[in-house]
Amino acid sequence: MSGVSVQRAGKVQQITAVSNQRVKSIRALVMKKTREETGTFLAEGMKLVMDAFENGWSIKTLVYSSAFAETSETLKELAAKIRARGGDILEVNEKVLSSITRKDNPQMVIGVMEQQWGSVPADVKDPATVWVALDRVRDPGNLGTIIRTSDCAGVDGIILIGETTDPFSVEATRASMGSIFNVPLVKMTEQQFLSWRSGWKGLVVGTHLAGAVDYRSIDFKSQPVVLLMGNEQQGLPETLSSSCDKLALIPMAGSADSLNLAIATGVMLFHMGKRLPQMQETAL
């Protein structure tokens, strides 16, 4: 034996019964407990599955509509590539797809894939580095939108502190529009974050309604930054806000007392503009 591992092609199976055990196990991934136990999750839609594949994520099972497969050469090519990497292929009818997604008009393609978690850097010297830290985000739509926005802004990674909603829920992955496959995610307890933060050689900025500094007056360019955002209802607790170098306020007009968490995160990230391409000036 040479000791070289060989990747075996995955299986191809046709399923028409919603009572099939394989279908039941996939359907169970809508529950957080099952996702945690298996370390896998669902991604619905051709775009998400292709984004995952192109970013090197492990797709354990590809489920697709037999009717759609007859008309999509792109799907056939994707299925062949996933199978070559050892993923299983399930060709099903729309009734089975509906039972998995619990929708009357389901996506025609679903991927079952392994979760990926990253790690925080031990030492950062690049002043363009930006990490987003989120404390106990509750809404999966908010989390998915923040992941998407962070991807667009060139963020290096996102730290999820405490009991944050599952980024691998169907709602969060859908809201991320595929960016979940491009932005490293890290899980930490509050104490783990504070311990890591104590060695951070850069700026830690939290947003806070009691913030003393207008966010537009902060110098974000000269050093690495951690942007710390609080819970939708309660904001940052004292334990986290006291760890910030600066507490920033986003001034607002009108009668609303706060911004949506995802919007506020976007305002901050695009104001920093750390890795955004520079627009070329054109003469009028």
Secondary structure, 3 states (H helix, E strand, C coil): CCCCCCCCCCCEEEECCCCCHHHHHHHHHHCHHHHHHHCEEEEECHHHHHHHHHCCCCEEEEEEEHHHHCCCHHHHHHHHHHHHCCCEEEEECHHHHHHHHCCCCCCCEEEEEECCCCCCCCCCCCCCCEEEEEECCCCHHHHHHHHHHHHHCCCCEEEEECCCCCCCCHHHHHHHCCHHHCCCEEEECHHHHHHHHCCCCCEEEEECCCCCEEHHHCCCCCCCEEEEECECCCECCHHHHCCCCEEEECCCCCCCCCCCHHHHHHHHHHHHCCCCCCCCCCCC
